[in-house]
Amino acid sequence: MNPSVIPCLSYADAPKAIGWLCAAFGFEKHLVVPDANGGIAHSQLTVPGGMIMVGSKRPEQTGANGTIYVVVKDPAALRARAAAAGADVGELVEHDYGGCGFPVSDLEGTPWYFGSYDPLDPATHAG
């Protein structure tokens, strides 16, 4: 079974952080996508039974150094449920890499993202 809750972390020096996380904790690089500025647009690091995503912190990014990504089968239904419960939900977005999802903050402002893209299930990938 693939993990359904995936922490997503942002670092000022994501390439260095990825190397350190692999050396210190035994993560393995599953996917690393560099950005045009020498940083990391997106990466997936795995350990048996788990995954984290790591990317470079963006200049406009303030507050938390990451988000929590949750794989769900029906993001649209969950978005409607969250909105009905009073959550401040973002737009449902179709992704070019596959799946769709939406951002939302919890009661204390922690960012979450719920989406149908499963990084370990090729059936959810576009292309």
Residue pairs with C-beta under 8 A, 6 or more apart in sequence:
2 51
2 71
2 118
2 120
2 121
3 49
3 50
3 51
3 71
3 120
4 70
4 71
4 72
5 68
5 69
5 70
5 71
6 51
6 52
6 53
6 68
6 69
6 70
6 71
6 119
7 52
7 53
7 66
7 68
7 69
8 52
8 53
8 54
8 55
8 66
8 67
8 68
8 69
8 113
9 17
9 52
9 53
9 54
9 55
9 65
9 66
10 54
10 55
10 56
10 57
10 58
10 61
10 65
10 66
11 17
11 54
11 55
11 56
11 57
11 65
12 56
12 57
13 56
14 39
14 40
14 43
14 54
14 55
14 56
14 57
15 38
15 39
15 40
17 54
18 27
18 29
18 32
18 40
18 43
18 45
18 54
21 27
21 45
21 52
21 54
22 28
22 29
22 45
25 47
26 47
27 45
27 46
27 47
27 52
28 45
28 46
28 47
29 43
29 44
29 45
30 43
30 44
30 45
30 46
30 51
30 119
30 120
31 42
31 43
31 44
31 119
32 40
32 43
32 44
33 40
33 41
33 42
33 43
34 40
34 41
35 41
35 56
37 56
39 55
39 56
40 54
40 55
40 56
41 55
41 56
42 53
42 55
43 53
43 54
43 55
44 51
44 52
44 53
44 119
45 51
45 52
45 53
45 54
46 120
51 119
51 120
53 69
53 119
57 65
63 109
63 111
64 109
64 110
64 111
66 111
67 103
67 110
67 111
67 112
67 113
68 110
68 111
68 112
68 113
69 112
69 113
69 114
69 115
70 112
70 113
70 114
70 115
71 115
71 116
71 117
71 118
72 78
72 114
72 115
72 116
73 116
74 116
75 92
75 99
75 100
75 101
75 102
75 114
75 115
75 116
76 92
76 100
78 114
79 89
79 92
79 102
79 104
79 114
82 89
82 104
82 114
83 89
87 104
87 105
87 106
88 104
88 105
89 102
89 103
89 104
90 102
90 103
90 104
91 102
92 100
92 101
92 102
93 100
93 101
93 102
94 100
95 101
95 115
95 117
95 126
96 126
97 117
97 125
97 126
97 127
98 117
98 124
98 125
98 126
98 127
99 115
99 116
99 117
99 118
99 124
99 126
100 115
100 116
100 117
101 113
101 114
101 115
101 116
101 117
102 113
102 114
102 115
103 111
103 112
103 113
104 111
104 112
104 113
104 114
105 111
105 112
106 112
116 124
117 124
117 125
118 124
